[in-house]
Amino acid sequence: MSDFGKSFTAPMQTSHRIRFSFHWVQSLIKQSIVILLLLLLWETAPRMGLVDPTFFPPFSKVAESWWGLVISGDLYAHFQASILRSLFGFGLAILVAIPMGLIVGWYPLASELLNPVLEVFRNTAALALLPVFILLLGIGETSKVSIVFFACTFPILLNTINAVRNVDPLLIKAAKSMALPSYRLFYKVILPASIPTIFTGIRMAGSSSILVLIAAEMVGAKEGLGYLINYSQQNFQIPQMYAGIITISLLGVAINYLLISLERKFSSWKTNSNQQ
């Protein structure tokens, strides 16, 4: 009887693995099919004369140029310069914006004092202030990190404020009925309930940190992905220019997926409660 049970269980486990693998492959195909079709169009359109290959070379030539930059080490140097600037400004924005947003969202007096200033700066495009940052801080690293910091601060700050203000009042009343002190109420209720919305702002800021930095590097820099794209365009190295653009896209996707993973980790309590 035990042998029969083992023989019956083994095919079930194998079938489960096959279904799981097939589901994974099917999901991967669905997620990548549109990208593959776009790459195929990119490859064939210049070769068929639909677009000028001088200004829009086939994808294979761009990939070849990208690999050449990797082998020479130039891409790594530019990538390293950009990612360090971006992460430094982005990290500073998180450290400043989240505590400030929690304070403004929770204390009415802080909201009344700071809201007018926030409304002014939230409607000011970061790139519009780039000349000001360059004039005040020069064309070195400080101005680039500062413009990234400015661009990343407001998405995080505003989402944090909205997250705190939109916490379910029943949760707060229940916590107060248990005589929780203010700091434990903030730590146990307000902050966990605010995390999903805060991470929405962080993901928006992650995209801004790359886009704003690339524009800043095009104005005054001697290295970085923005400098690489601008230099390649000015010297008519078009495949190299597209290689830099692809690198930026891949970097943005990687940052987004990393932030999604962190959000799932910090919001695991929400997932577990939904499953129950």
C-alpha positions as CSV (number, residue, x, y, z in Angstrom):
1,M,0.0,0.0,0.0
2,S,2.8,2.3,0.8
3,D,4.5,1.6,-2.5
4,F,1.3,2.3,-4.3
5,G,1.1,5.7,-2.5
6,K,4.6,6.6,-3.4
7,S,4.1,5.7,-7.0
8,F,0.9,7.7,-7.1
9,T,2.5,10.8,-5.4
10,A,5.6,10.9,-7.7
11,P,3.6,11.5,-11.0
12,M,1.5,14.2,-9.2
13,Q,4.7,16.0,-8.1
14,T,6.2,15.8,-11.6
15,S,3.0,17.0,-13.2
16,H,3.0,19.9,-10.7
17,R,6.6,20.9,-11.7
18,I,5.7,20.7,-15.4
19,R,2.7,22.9,-15.0
20,F,4.7,25.4,-12.9
21,S,7.5,25.5,-15.5
22,F,5.0,25.9,-18.3
23,H,3.2,28.7,-16.5
24,W,6.6,30.5,-15.9
25,V,7.5,30.2,-19.6
26,Q,4.1,31.3,-20.7
27,S,4.3,34.4,-18.5
28,L,7.7,35.3,-19.7
29,I,6.5,35.1,-23.4
30,K,3.6,37.3,-22.7
31,Q,5.8,39.9,-20.9
32,S,8.5,40.0,-23.6
33,I,6.6,39.5,-26.9
34,V,5.8,43.1,-27.5
35,I,9.4,44.1,-26.8
36,L,10.7,41.4,-29.2
37,L,8.3,42.7,-31.9
38,L,9.6,46.2,-31.4
39,L,13.2,45.1,-31.7
40,L,12.3,43.2,-34.8
41,L,10.7,46.3,-36.3
42,W,13.8,48.3,-35.3
43,E,16.0,45.8,-37.1
44,T,14.0,45.5,-40.3
45,A,12.7,49.1,-40.8
46,P,16.1,50.6,-41.5
47,R,17.1,47.7,-43.7
48,M,13.9,48.0,-45.8
49,G,14.4,51.7,-46.3
50,L,11.4,52.7,-44.2
51,V,13.6,55.0,-42.2
52,D,17.0,56.5,-42.8
53,P,19.6,54.1,-41.4
54,T,22.1,56.9,-41.0
55,F,19.9,58.4,-38.2
56,F,18.1,55.2,-37.1
57,P,20.5,52.3,-37.6
58,P,19.4,48.7,-37.2
59,F,19.3,47.3,-33.7
60,S,22.1,44.9,-34.4
61,K,24.5,47.8,-35.1
62,V,23.4,49.5,-31.9
63,A,23.9,46.2,-30.0
64,E,27.4,45.9,-31.5
65,S,28.2,49.5,-30.5
66,W,26.9,48.8,-27.0
67,W,29.1,45.7,-26.7
68,G,32.1,47.7,-27.9
69,L,31.5,50.3,-25.2
70,V,31.3,47.5,-22.6
71,I,34.6,45.8,-23.8
72,S,36.5,49.1,-23.9
73,G,35.3,50.0,-20.3
74,D,33.8,53.4,-21.4
75,L,30.3,52.3,-20.7
76,Y,31.2,51.2,-17.1
77,A,32.9,54.6,-16.4
78,H,29.9,56.6,-17.6
79,F,27.4,54.3,-15.9
80,Q,29.3,54.5,-12.6
81,A,29.4,58.3,-12.7
82,S,25.6,58.5,-13.4
83,I,24.5,55.9,-10.9
84,L,26.5,57.4,-8.0
85,R,25.1,60.8,-8.6
86,S,21.6,59.5,-8.9
87,L,21.8,57.3,-5.9
88,F,23.3,60.0,-3.7
89,G,20.7,62.6,-4.6
90,F,17.9,60.0,-4.4
91,G,19.1,58.7,-1.0
92,L,19.2,62.3,0.4
93,A,15.7,62.9,-0.8
94,I,14.4,59.8,0.9
95,L,16.1,60.8,4.2
96,V,14.7,64.3,4.1
97,A,11.3,63.9,2.5
98,I,9.9,61.0,4.4
99,P,10.3,62.4,7.9
100,M,9.2,65.8,6.7
101,G,6.1,64.3,5.0
102,L,5.2,62.4,8.2
103,I,5.4,65.6,10.2
104,V,3.5,67.7,7.8
105,G,0.8,65.0,7.3
106,W,0.3,64.4,11.0
107,Y,0.7,67.9,12.6
108,P,-1.8,70.6,11.4
109,L,0.5,73.5,12.4
110,A,3.3,72.1,10.3
111,S,0.9,71.7,7.4
112,E,-0.3,75.3,7.7
113,L,3.3,76.7,7.8
114,L,4.8,74.6,5.0
115,N,2.0,74.1,2.6
116,P,2.4,77.5,0.8
117,V,6.1,76.8,0.2
118,L,5.4,73.3,-0.9
119,E,2.8,74.4,-3.4
120,V,5.3,76.9,-5.0
121,F,8.1,74.4,-5.4
122,R,6.0,71.4,-6.4
123,N,4.8,73.4,-9.5
124,T,8.4,74.4,-10.4
125,A,10.0,72.0,-12.9
126,A,13.4,70.8,-11.7
127,L,15.1,71.4,-15.1
128,A,13.9,75.0,-15.1
129,L,16.1,75.5,-12.0
130,L,19.1,73.8,-13.5
131,P,20.7,77.1,-14.6
132,V,20.3,78.4,-11.0
133,F,21.9,75.3,-9.6
134,I,24.8,75.7,-12.0
135,L,25.3,79.4,-11.2
136,L,25.2,78.8,-7.5
137,L,27.0,75.5,-7.3
138,G,29.1,75.3,-10.4
139,I,29.2,72.5,-13.0
140,G,30.7,69.9,-10.7
141,E,29.2,67.1,-8.8
142,T,27.4,69.3,-6.2
143,S,25.0,70.9,-8.7
144,K,24.1,67.5,-10.3
145,V,23.4,65.8,-7.0
146,S,21.4,68.9,-5.9
147,I,19.2,68.9,-8.9
148,V,18.5,65.2,-8.4
149,F,17.7,65.8,-4.8
150,F,15.3,68.6,-5.7
151,A,13.5,66.5,-8.3
152,C,13.2,63.5,-6.1
153,T,12.1,65.2,-2.9
154,F,8.6,66.4,-3.9
155,P,7.2,63.1,-5.2
156,I,8.2,61.4,-2.0
157,L,7.2,64.3,0.2
158,L,3.7,64.8,-1.3
159,N,2.9,61.0,-1.4
160,T,4.0,60.7,2.3
161,I,1.8,63.6,3.3
162,N,-1.2,62.0,1.5
163,A,-0.4,58.6,2.9
164,V,-0.5,59.9,6.5
165,R,-3.7,61.9,6.0
166,N,-5.5,59.0,4.4
167,V,-4.8,56.4,7.1
168,D,-8.0,54.6,8.0
169,P,-9.5,56.6,11.0
170,L,-10.8,53.3,12.5
171,L,-7.3,52.0,12.8
172,I,-6.3,55.2,14.7
173,K,-9.3,55.0,17.0
174,A,-8.7,51.4,17.7
175,A,-5.0,52.1,18.6
176,K,-6.0,55.0,20.8
177,S,-8.6,52.9,22.6
178,M,-5.7,50.6,23.6
179,A,-4.0,53.6,25.2
180,L,-1.0,53.5,22.9
181,P,1.4,56.4,23.4
182,S,1.9,58.7,20.5
183,Y,5.3,57.4,19.4
184,R,4.0,53.8,19.3
185,L,0.8,54.8,17.5
186,F,3.1,56.4,14.8
187,Y,5.4,53.4,14.6
188,K,2.8,50.6,14.9
189,V,-0.1,52.1,12.9
190,I,0.6,55.3,10.9
191,L,3.9,54.3,9.3
192,P,2.9,50.7,8.3
193,A,-0.4,51.9,6.8
194,S,1.4,54.6,4.9
195,I,4.2,52.5,3.3
196,P,2.4,51.5,0.1
197,T,1.6,55.1,-0.8
198,I,5.1,56.3,0.3
199,F,6.6,53.7,-2.0
200,T,4.5,55.0,-4.9
201,G,6.3,58.4,-4.4
202,I,9.7,56.6,-4.1
203,R,9.2,54.8,-7.4
204,M,8.2,58.1,-9.1
205,A,11.3,59.7,-7.6
206,G,13.4,56.9,-8.8
207,S,12.4,57.6,-12.4
208,S,13.0,61.3,-11.9
209,S,16.4,60.7,-10.5
210,I,17.6,59.2,-13.8
211,L,15.8,61.5,-16.2
212,V,16.8,64.8,-14.5
213,L,20.4,63.7,-14.0
214,I,20.7,62.7,-17.7
215,A,19.5,66.2,-18.7
216,A,21.9,67.8,-16.2
217,E,24.9,65.8,-17.6
218,M,24.1,67.0,-21.1
219,V,24.7,70.6,-20.0
220,G,27.9,70.4,-18.1
221,A,29.7,67.2,-17.5
222,K,32.8,65.2,-18.6
223,E,31.4,61.8,-17.9
224,G,28.1,60.1,-17.3
225,L,25.4,58.6,-19.6
226,G,23.9,62.0,-20.4
227,Y,27.4,63.2,-21.5
228,L,27.9,60.0,-23.5
229,I,24.6,60.5,-25.4
230,N,25.3,64.2,-26.0
231,Y,28.9,63.6,-27.1
232,S,27.9,60.8,-29.5
233,Q,25.2,63.0,-31.1
234,Q,27.6,65.9,-31.6
235,N,30.2,63.6,-33.1
236,F,27.7,61.8,-35.3
237,Q,28.3,58.5,-33.6
238,I,24.6,57.5,-33.8
239,P,24.8,53.8,-32.9
240,Q,26.8,54.8,-29.7
241,M,24.1,57.4,-28.9
242,Y,21.4,54.8,-29.1
243,A,23.5,52.4,-27.0
244,G,23.6,55.1,-24.2
245,I,19.8,55.5,-24.5
246,I,19.3,51.7,-24.1
247,T,21.5,51.7,-21.1
248,I,19.4,54.4,-19.4
249,S,16.2,52.4,-20.2
250,L,17.7,49.3,-18.7
251,L,18.9,51.2,-15.6
252,G,15.4,52.7,-15.1
253,V,13.8,49.2,-15.4
254,A,16.2,47.7,-12.9
255,I,15.6,50.5,-10.4
256,N,11.9,50.1,-10.7
257,Y,12.0,46.4,-10.2
258,L,14.3,46.8,-7.2
259,L,11.8,49.3,-5.6
260,I,8.9,47.0,-6.3
261,S,10.7,44.2,-4.5
262,L,11.4,46.5,-1.5
263,E,7.8,47.6,-1.4
264,R,6.6,44.0,-1.3
265,K,9.0,43.2,1.5
266,F,8.0,46.2,3.6
267,S,4.3,45.7,2.8
268,S,4.3,42.0,3.6
269,W,1.9,42.5,6.5
270,K,-0.7,43.8,4.0
271,T,-0.3,40.8,1.7
272,N,-0.6,38.4,4.6
273,S,-3.7,40.0,6.0
274,N,-5.3,39.8,2.5
275,Q,-4.6,36.1,2.3
276,Q,-6.1,35.5,5.7
